[in-house]
Amino acid sequence: MKGLDVLVAHKILLPSDGTYRITSDIEQRLLDEMLQYSVQVFKKKQQVITAFKSSNFIKSLGRINDNSTTYDFYITSDNDDELTTPSLKYLKLRLKSLYNISEDRTADIEQIKTQYQNDKDTIWLMPDGRQFKEIDKLLDEIERIKYLEEKYTNPNSDEGVIVRGFQSERSVKETRLKELVEHTLEQGNSIYLYNVAQLDKNNWQNNLNGLQRQVIQNVYNKRLTAQLSDALAERVIKEANNSRLYSHFTGQSADFQFFDNQGNFIGDSLKSAEEILYRIRNTFVDGATLEKDLEVPPTGRCLQP
């Protein structure tokens, strides 16, 4: 294979669908053009972010269910590139860019541990950097093929016919890039509240989901153990017999025992009522405002259908 690699490097042979063939004069010229095209670093950074955003790894962490309630995580890079765009951005996961990881990985991790050790709302993830050189090379090659595609847009020209052939090679490289990106994420390190964990392909999701639930608990430290549905509220409002009010909450947690068996309201000191009563103690507050105020930390309450 070394001999073939040398011939490819000297543009004598051209890989094509798993085989090799002798390059034509036009192909050699196009290959020269590709090599002379300098790919700017910012373009490669953009491509890495795009690959992160579309990865199964990131998609699986964007939303998590805890105590029958769904929470969205705001995932960004350390350059503030948005990988998810939830409406509420109080639960955070930040991803170190591959291009911002130094040769001293341990020092990078220590810096994050020290700087963000008190940030209860943020998990940090540092990807595995061992595949960086191959990723960087693939990004160069992909961008150079794109450069030719944009330059030679006439599919019937001699160059256009050859460039179309390069597109299959670009597809192969993009598939490989996707595989490597998933690998770098799955094999990285998580950092939360000064604690570091090594991830691998078998434990990464359980590890990170566990950290996400810690973040939820720390950020929404006044949340309830459960949520009541709109349907239950409607039944209570329509109940004409006061002595039956308590029956609508049978089986609910202690947070929701609002009435005694005579229909008297006894829920003033319940955790579920305190935050509401505090907000309306001296003024009228409409339901929409209450809902908006209570869905943010530290309560994190939302209406359930």
C-alpha positions, 0 to 999 in steps of 0.5 A: 500500500505504501507504493500506491500511497506514493503514486497517489501523493504524486498525482499519478494514481487517483482513488476511485470507488475503492480502486485506482486509475491513472490520472489524466492531464486535466485531473492532475491540473485540478488536483494541483488547484485543490492543493494550492487552495488554502482552507482557512481555519474559520471554515474548518471550525464552522464545519466541525460545529456543523458536524457536532450539531448533527451528531446523534450524540448531541441530539440525544443530550438536547432533551431529557425526561426527569420525574415525568417532566421534559427538560431541554438543555442549551448546548453550545461550544466554548465559542458560543456556537449554538448546537441546540436552541431551546426556549429556556436556556437555564440548563447548559452543556458546553463543548470545548472546540477541537481547535481550542484544545491544546497539546496539554489536555490535562492543563485544559481540564484543570483550567475548566475545573477551576474556572467553572467549579461553582457553576451548578447550571453547566456541564462541560465536555472536552472531546477526545483529541487523538483523532484531531489530525485526521479530522483536520486533514479530512476537513481540508480535503472536503473544503478543497473539493467544494472549492472545485465544485463552486469554481467549475459549475458547468457539468458538461465541461471537461472539468465539470465531468471530473469534478462530479467524480470527485463528489463521490470521494467527498461523500466518503470523506464526509461519512468518515468525518461523521464517524470520527466526530461521534467517536471524539464526543463519546470518548471525551471527558465530562467536567461538572462541579470540579468532578471529571469523568472519562467517557467511552462508547458504553458509558457516555449516555448514562454518565451524562444523563446522570449529570444532567439530572444533577444539574436539573436538581441543582438549578430547579431546587424548588421544583415539585416531585410531580406536576398536576394536569390541566384536566385535573384543575378543570375537574376541581373548578367544576366540582359542585360538592365541596366535600368531594374536593379532596377526592380529586387529589387522592393518590397525589403526593403530599404537596397537593393535599389542598383540601380536608374532607369537608372541603376546607382549603388547608394548603396555605403552607404546602410547597406547591402553594407557597410560591403562588401565594407569595407572588399574589400576597399584595397584588393581582397577578394574572395566570399567564404571568404566574405561569411564566414566573414559575417555569424558570428557576428555582421552581421550574413548574410547567402546565401539563396537558 
